[in-house]
Amino acid sequence: MAALTLISAFCLVLFATVSLQDKAPALPKEVIPYPVVANIDFAEGPIFNSRGDLYFVNYVRNGTLGKMTPDGTVTVWCETGGQVNGLKVDSEGFVIGADAGARRVLRIHPDGKQIEVLTDRYQGNPYHSPNDVCLDMAGNIYFTDPSNETPEAPIGGVYRIDRSRKVTRLLYGLKYPNGLAVSPDQKQLLVAETMTNRILAYDFNPDGSLGPQKTLYQFPNSTVDGIMFDEYDRLWVARWLNGTVDVITLDGKLVAEIPAGGTKVTNLCFWDKSVYVTVAGSHSIHRLDVGVRGKPYTK
């Protein structure tokens, strides 16, 4: 009887695991990119808050953060004093930004005026160029710090800021780490390594450190930038020079390659059942109606 109970429990776990992937709808065969924001100096870092406000960087000119409200009104929301790339919104509605221009990570009040510097150096040394950020369900902040490293001497790093504001370097020696995301089950950190055109995966150890590097997916051409998960645990990848948003599974399969409507595709985020993509080559943000939502990344 106990053996049957164990087998039944195993089958239920297996069914739950498989059913999520089985529920994933087929993505549209053709998606028409619809421009929603223009006049962006260098389009990057799109992210929504819980009210449906879309934040992004470099509206009108470099160094600003733009904001589009649900009614379509677009304004310069914040003057950062630097030049931010990646953005996320935390559980309290504050905007977290990787400020490459001023070499720091910021936390910006919802009013767009009060700016807190979370970190601007590690062990006394300034960062190279913080590029992108992500959050986990425990409230930790992760960010990449690439530089103009060469393949022979890579110096890119990945750092974590915990809830007490302690900064820990998790990785060093990467070849231009760019977009990053914590897996939906909170067990892995995924990093887009731009110089090698691949998505790296690291298991979290019990103490929060990272295990050995694995390659989740190797793209055959250039290149990878921002990444984010959908509600079916698939990873969406902004393909900078490929002009697409590609979708891969956590077992390393490519399931879609969707044209983003322009060149220099930098980053992406979800709202409702659409993906919003920053396309730096056209100085704009495009909406792709793909029929799936994003996965929550914070409580």
N, C-alpha and C positions, 0 to 999 in steps of 0.2 A: 504493500500500500504506500509506504514511504517512497519507494522507487518510482511508483506511478505519479506521485505528487511532484517529485523532482522533475520528472520528464515533462509533466504538464506545465510546470512553471517555466522550464526552459523553452518549451514551444510558445508560450505566451510572450516571453521576452523576444524570441526570434521573430514572431509574427509582428510585434510592435515595431521592431527594427526595420523589417522588410516593408511593412505597410506604409511607413512614411515615404519611402522611395517610390512605392507603387502608386501612391496618391499624387505624385508630382505630375502635373499635366504636361502634355507635349507643348513646347514653346511654339509660338507662331512661326510659320515658314517665311513670312515676310512681315517686317516691321518698318513702318515709315517714321523716321525721326521727325518730331514736331518741335521747332524752336520755341522756347518759352522765355528766355532772357537773352538779350543782346548787349553790346557795348561793354564787354568785360575785357580789361586789358590782358590779363592772362587767366583763363578760366581754370579753376581748381576748387577742390574742397567742398562739394555740395553736401548739405545735410539738413534734414527737417527736424523741427522740434515737435512736441506732441500736439500743438495747435495747428500745425500745417504751414508754419512759416519756413521758407527755404532760405538758408544762409549759404553764402559762397564768398569767394575771395576776389579781390582786385576789381570791384565794380567801378567803372569809369576810369580808374587809375590804380596803379600798383600801390599796395599798402592799406587799402580799405577792405572792409567786409560789407558785402551787399546783403540785402534782405528783400525777399519777395513774399508778401502776405497772401493769404488764400484768395483775395479778390484780384490778385495780379499786380498790385502796386509794388514797384521796385524802387528802393532808396539806398543811399549809402548809410549803413547802419552804424558803423564803427570805424574810427581812425586808429589803426593799431600801433603806429609808430615804428613798424617794421614791415615785413612782407610775409604773410601767413600762407601756408599751402593747405595741409589737411585739416579738417574740422570734424568734431563730433559734439553732440549735446549730451550732457550728463543727466543723472536722474533728477537733479534739482532745476534743470532748465538752463544751466550755465553752458556757454560755448567753450569747448576746449580746442586750442589751436596750436599747431606746430609752426612756429615763427622762424622760417629759414633766414629771413633778412636780418633779424636781430639775435638769432642764435639762441632761442629760448622756447619754452612751452608756456602758453597763456591759459588763464581761465577768466572768461569775460562775463560779466553780469548781464542778465536779460535786458537791462536798460541800454546796453551797448556803450556805456561810459566808464564803468568801473572795471579796470583791468588788473588782474593779479598775475604776477610772474611766479609760476610754480617751480621752475628751475631754469637756470641759465648756465650751469656748469656742473661738472662731475669731478669730484675729488680735486677741486681747485682749477680744473682745466675747462675752458669754454667748449661748447659743442661745435661741431663742424657746420651743420645746416639742417636742423630738425625738419623733417619732411612730411610725415603723416602720423596720425594718432588713432588709437582704438581703445575701447574700454572693455572690462569684463563685468560679470554680474556681481562681483564683490566690491566694485567701485574702484579698482585699480586702473591706472592709465598707462598705456604702452605707447612708445613713440620710436620711430626710426631716425637715425642720424647719419646720413650718407655724406660723402665728400667726393671730390673729383679724383678719387683713387684710381689707380691703374690695376689691371688684373694681376700684375706681379707683386703689388703691395697694397692689398685691400685693407681699408681701415673703417669701414662702415659698422655702426653699432646699433643695438636695440636696447632700450631702457624701460624700466617700470617705475612709476611713481605710485606708492601705495597710499592708503587713506591717511596715514600720518605724515605724508609728504616726504617720506624717505625715498631716495632714488637708488636703484640698483641697476647695474649694467648686466644684462642677460646674455648678450651676444657681442662679439667683436670680430673684425676681420672679414666682414661680408663685402660683396662686390656690388655696392650701391643698393642697400636695402631701401625699399620704397613703401608701398602700401602694406598694411598688416591687419590681421583680424584674429580674434580668439574664436575657436570653433564653438558651435552652439552647445556642445556638451561640456564646455569649459576645460577640456582635457588637452588641447593643443593650441599652439600659436602658429599661425600661418604668416609667412613673410614673402612678399614679391621682391625678388632680387633682379633688378633691372639689367645689370651688365651681363647676366647670364641667361636672361629670358626664361626664368623658371620660378615656380612657386615652391618654397621650402616649408617643411612641416617639422615642428618640434613638440614632443610630448612634455607636459609639465610634470616635474617631479613633485613628491609630497611637500617639499620645502619651498616650492615656487620657482626653483631653478629649472633649466631646460635640459632635456635629454639630447641624444645624438641627432644630428641633422639628417633629414630624409628629403628627397625630392618628390613632392606630390605630383607635379606635372612639369615637363620640359617642353616649352613652345619651340617650334622649329625656326621661328623668325622673330624679329624685334617688334615689340618689347613689352614689358609688364609695368603697371603703375598701381593705381588704387584698387582695392578689393573689398568685397562685402558679401555676406551670406543672404540667400533668400529663405523663405519660410520652409522650404524642403531641404535645407542644409546643403544647397549647392553654392559653390563659390563663383561669384561674378567678378571678372577681371577686366579692368580698363587696359586696352592694348594700345599704348601711346602711338607708335609708328604704324601699327597695323590698321588703324582706323575703325576698330571694332570693340564690342564688349563680348568677351567669350565666357562660357559657362562650363565649369568642371565640377565633377563629383568628388567626394572625399575619398573615393577609391581610385581616383586618378584617371577618370574618363572625360573626354571633351564631348559635351552634348549640344553645344550651340556656338555659333560665331555670328554675331549680329552687327551689321554696319551701324555706326554711330552717327553718320551724317556729316562727317568731316575728318580732318586729320588732327594729330596730336591729342589723342583721347587720354585725359589725365585721371579722372576719378568718377565716382558714381554713388548714388544712394537711391533708396526706394521711398515711394509714397503711394498709398493705395495699391493698385496693381500695375504700377509703372516704375520704370527705372529712369532717373534723371542723371544725365551724363554731361560732364564738363568737356567741351571740345575746344581746346585752346587755339587750334588752327583757324576756327571761325569766330573766335571771341564770344562764344555763346554756350548756353545750356540747352540740351535737347531732351525731350521726353520720349521714351520708348514704351509703348503700351504692350507689355509682355505677359500680362495675365497672372502674375504672381506678386506677392508682397515680400518685403524684407523681413529678416529674422530680428527680433528685438535683441539689442546688445547690452542693455542695462535694465535694471529693475525700476 
